[in-house]
Amino acid sequence: MRFAGTLIDGGDGSLHALDGKTIEGNIVVLDIRARTYWENVFRLGGKAVIFRGNEAANRKDTLTVHILA
């Protein structure tokens, strides 16, 4: 499967973080702690989500995203 689009920094994936950004048709990079906010990307027409980790991320954050996605 191939995706093409502009990479958009979506922060935590909240509607506030996505406001004013062109999500439709693009690939959105979200913080691993986005929880269920990743669903907003698809509601706004995004093609894909890439999760990025950070120093504060822990195993629970990773498992939560893996199980929900």
Backbone as a chain_set.jsonl record, in Angstrom:
{"seq": "MRFAGTLIDGGDGSLHALDGKTIEGNIVVLDIRARTYWENVFRLGGKAVIFRGNEAANRKDTLTVHILA", "coords": {"N": [[0.836, -1.164, 0.0], [0.543, 2.213, -0.835], [1.005, 5.575, 0.087], [0.506, 8.973, -0.617], [1.184, 12.346, -0.037], [1.275, 15.501, 1.667], [3.267, 15.862, 4.572], [1.916, 16.632, 7.642], [2.183, 18.338, 10.66], [0.432, 17.36, 13.335], [0.38, 17.711, 16.049], [-1.06, 16.927, 19.123], [-3.285, 15.845, 18.021], [-5.771, 16.788, 18.679], [-8.808, 18.639, 17.973], [-8.328, 21.328, 18.237], [-5.534, 21.444, 17.879], [-5.389, 20.674, 15.225], [-6.739, 22.611, 13.884], [-6.985, 24.954, 11.27], [-5.118, 23.736, 9.669], [-4.302, 21.939, 6.695], [-5.743, 19.085, 6.432], [-7.178, 17.22, 4.936], [-6.588, 14.761, 2.536], [-3.924, 14.484, 3.163], [-0.99, 13.327, 5.035], [-0.737, 12.837, 8.425], [1.292, 13.646, 11.152], [1.415, 12.595, 14.418], [1.739, 13.086, 17.956], [2.736, 10.461, 20.118], [1.174, 10.326, 22.371], [-1.406, 10.909, 21.628], [-3.688, 9.519, 22.096], [-7.07, 8.763, 21.569], [-7.463, 10.781, 19.782], [-6.413, 10.535, 17.242], [-8.377, 9.686, 15.551], [-9.661, 11.966, 14.701], [-8.175, 12.881, 12.551], [-8.9, 11.218, 10.409], [-11.606, 11.755, 10.285], [-11.478, 14.294, 9.298], [-10.608, 13.879, 6.765], [-8.004, 12.971, 6.336], [-5.308, 10.944, 4.999], [-3.55, 9.161, 6.258], [-1.954, 8.314, 9.393], [0.958, 8.969, 11.19], [2.696, 8.022, 14.0], [4.707, 9.67, 16.373], [7.256, 9.206, 18.72], [8.357, 10.344, 21.988], [10.453, 11.599, 24.645], [8.877, 11.49, 26.911], [7.013, 9.54, 26.443], [5.613, 6.364, 27.238], [5.389, 2.807, 27.85], [2.641, 2.248, 28.206], [1.403, 4.326, 26.738], [2.196, 3.643, 24.134], [1.033, 1.083, 23.846], [-1.663, 1.748, 24.115], [-2.196, 3.287, 21.801], [-1.576, 1.346, 19.857], [-3.486, -0.686, 20.352], [-5.929, 0.686, 20.004], [-5.733, 1.685, 17.424]], "CA": [[0.0, 0.0, 0.0], [1.322, 3.44, -0.934], [0.312, 6.824, 0.391], [1.213, 10.181, -1.027], [0.579, 13.555, 0.503], [2.152, 16.341, 2.465], [3.316, 15.549, 5.998], [1.389, 17.723, 8.447], [2.363, 18.153, 12.104], [-0.87, 17.47, 13.976], [0.499, 17.831, 17.507], [-1.697, 15.849, 19.882], [-4.432, 15.348, 17.263], [-7.035, 17.414, 19.09], [-9.347, 19.534, 16.96], [-7.617, 22.598, 18.42], [-4.21, 21.303, 17.264], [-5.551, 20.497, 13.783], [-7.436, 23.782, 13.348], [-6.229, 25.789, 10.358], [-4.175, 22.934, 8.893], [-4.935, 21.202, 5.6], [-5.678, 17.667, 6.783], [-7.756, 16.409, 3.862], [-5.699, 14.265, 1.509], [-2.535, 14.491, 3.602], [-0.526, 12.396, 6.064], [-0.582, 13.645, 9.638], [2.198, 13.122, 12.175], [0.866, 12.894, 15.737], [2.457, 12.657, 19.145], [2.311, 9.129, 20.576], [0.178, 10.496, 23.436], [-2.629, 11.425, 21.013], [-4.829, 8.7, 22.551], [-8.053, 8.518, 20.507], [-7.569, 11.944, 18.897], [-6.013, 10.181, 15.875], [-9.595, 9.52, 14.76], [-9.985, 13.27, 14.108], [-7.483, 12.988, 11.261], [-9.7, 10.545, 9.383], [-12.866, 12.502, 10.175], [-11.184, 15.491, 8.51], [-10.201, 13.473, 5.42], [-6.592, 12.596, 6.233], [-5.051, 9.635, 4.397], [-2.814, 8.273, 7.156], [-1.362, 8.894, 10.604], [2.24, 8.446, 11.659], [2.901, 8.411, 15.4], [6.098, 9.919, 16.757], [7.494, 9.09, 20.152], [9.144, 11.382, 22.636], [11.048, 11.115, 25.895], [7.841, 11.297, 27.929], [6.167, 8.392, 26.098], [5.909, 5.14, 27.972], [4.8, 1.585, 27.286], [1.184, 2.377, 28.203], [1.038, 5.166, 25.596], [2.407, 2.858, 22.919], [0.016, 0.033, 23.793], [-2.971, 2.37, 23.909], [-2.311, 3.611, 20.373], [-1.574, 0.099, 19.1], [-4.755, -1.391, 20.554], [-7.03, 1.466, 19.449], [-5.571, 1.874, 15.976]], "C": [[0.891, 1.24, 0.0], [0.436, 4.636, -0.623], [1.159, 7.973, -0.114], [0.456, 11.376, -0.474], [1.622, 14.325, 1.276], [2.117, 15.878, 3.915], [2.907, 16.791, 6.776], [1.634, 17.402, 9.912], [1.03, 18.421, 12.781], [-0.819, 17.548, 15.485], [-0.116, 16.642, 18.223], [-2.947, 15.302, 19.191], [-5.77, 15.929, 17.669], [-7.525, 18.333, 17.978], [-8.671, 20.894, 17.037], [-6.256, 22.547, 17.723], [-4.291, 21.211, 15.739], [-6.18, 21.706, 13.1], [-6.508, 24.619, 12.457], [-5.213, 25.045, 9.496], [-4.937, 22.162, 7.819], [-4.74, 19.714, 5.843], [-6.126, 16.799, 5.616], [-6.72, 16.063, 2.802], [-4.234, 14.179, 1.912], [-2.26, 13.46, 4.694], [-0.174, 13.212, 7.294], [0.305, 12.921, 10.654], [1.671, 13.574, 13.53], [1.803, 12.408, 16.837], [1.894, 11.313, 19.605], [1.238, 9.213, 21.662], [-1.154, 11.032, 22.918], [-3.881, 10.683, 21.488], [-5.792, 8.478, 21.389], [-8.224, 9.703, 19.568], [-7.157, 11.627, 17.467], [-7.227, 10.014, 14.974], [-10.003, 10.828, 14.086], [-9.356, 13.43, 12.728], [-8.337, 12.378, 10.156], [-11.055, 11.212, 9.216], [-12.692, 13.742, 9.295], [-10.607, 15.162, 7.137], [-8.732, 13.14, 5.241], [-6.433, 11.197, 5.67], [-4.414, 8.66, 5.372], [-2.302, 9.057, 8.353], [-0.044, 8.194, 10.869], [2.405, 8.936, 13.086], [4.386, 8.601, 15.661], [6.198, 9.829, 18.278], [8.232, 10.296, 20.686], [9.659, 10.824, 23.962], [9.999, 10.798, 26.965], [6.952, 10.079, 27.655], [6.596, 7.164, 26.892], [5.198, 3.963, 27.304], [3.281, 1.675, 27.195], [0.714, 3.215, 27.02], [1.123, 4.374, 24.301], [1.336, 1.782, 22.776], [-1.365, 0.608, 23.53], [-3.176, 2.687, 22.431], [-2.387, 2.345, 19.547], [-2.913, -0.612, 19.193], [-5.895, -0.639, 19.886], [-6.94, 1.633, 17.944], [-5.769, 0.554, 15.274]], "O": [[1.871, 1.31, 0.741], [-0.728, 4.692, -1.021], [2.387, 7.936, -0.041], [-0.775, 11.394, -0.455], [2.729, 13.837, 1.504], [1.053, 15.537, 4.431], [3.477, 17.867, 6.594], [1.322, 16.299, 10.361], [0.55, 19.555, 12.804], [-1.855, 17.463, 16.145], [0.25, 15.495, 17.971], [-3.597, 14.397, 19.714], [-6.796, 15.603, 17.072], [-6.738, 18.759, 17.133], [-8.464, 21.544, 16.012], [-5.87, 23.503, 17.05], [-3.364, 21.625, 15.041], [-6.155, 21.811, 11.873], [-5.388, 24.947, 12.849], [-4.524, 25.659, 8.682], [-6.088, 21.779, 8.023], [-3.699, 19.151, 5.502], [-5.523, 15.762, 5.34], [-6.062, 16.941, 2.244], [-3.387, 13.835, 1.088], [-3.173, 12.811, 5.205], [0.598, 14.168, 7.213], [0.094, 11.749, 10.967], [1.497, 14.768, 13.775], [2.553, 11.448, 16.662], [0.694, 11.07, 19.485], [0.474, 8.266, 21.849], [-1.95, 11.556, 23.697], [-5.0, 11.161, 21.303], [-5.365, 8.042, 20.32], [-9.042, 9.647, 18.65], [-7.512, 12.373, 16.555], [-7.121, 10.183, 13.759], [-10.621, 10.809, 13.021], [-9.945, 14.047, 11.84], [-8.477, 12.966, 9.083], [-11.599, 11.23, 8.112], [-13.631, 14.183, 8.633], [-10.166, 16.06, 6.419], [-8.257, 13.036, 4.11], [-7.315, 10.354, 5.836], [-4.7, 7.464, 5.328], [-2.224, 10.286, 8.333], [0.051, 6.969, 10.781], [2.272, 10.13, 13.355], [5.216, 7.8, 15.23], [5.334, 10.314, 19.009], [8.676, 11.159, 19.928], [9.326, 9.702, 24.343], [10.215, 9.939, 27.82], [6.22, 9.638, 28.54], [7.777, 6.959, 27.174], [4.492, 4.131, 26.309], [2.694, 1.226, 26.211], [-0.265, 2.861, 26.363], [0.217, 4.433, 23.47], [0.791, 1.594, 21.689], [-2.155, 0.013, 22.796], [-4.23, 2.381, 21.875], [-3.19, 2.271, 18.617], [-3.419, -1.096, 18.18], [-6.752, -1.261, 19.258], [-7.963, 1.713, 17.264], [-5.677, 0.486, 14.049]]}, "num_chains": 1, "name": "protein.A"}
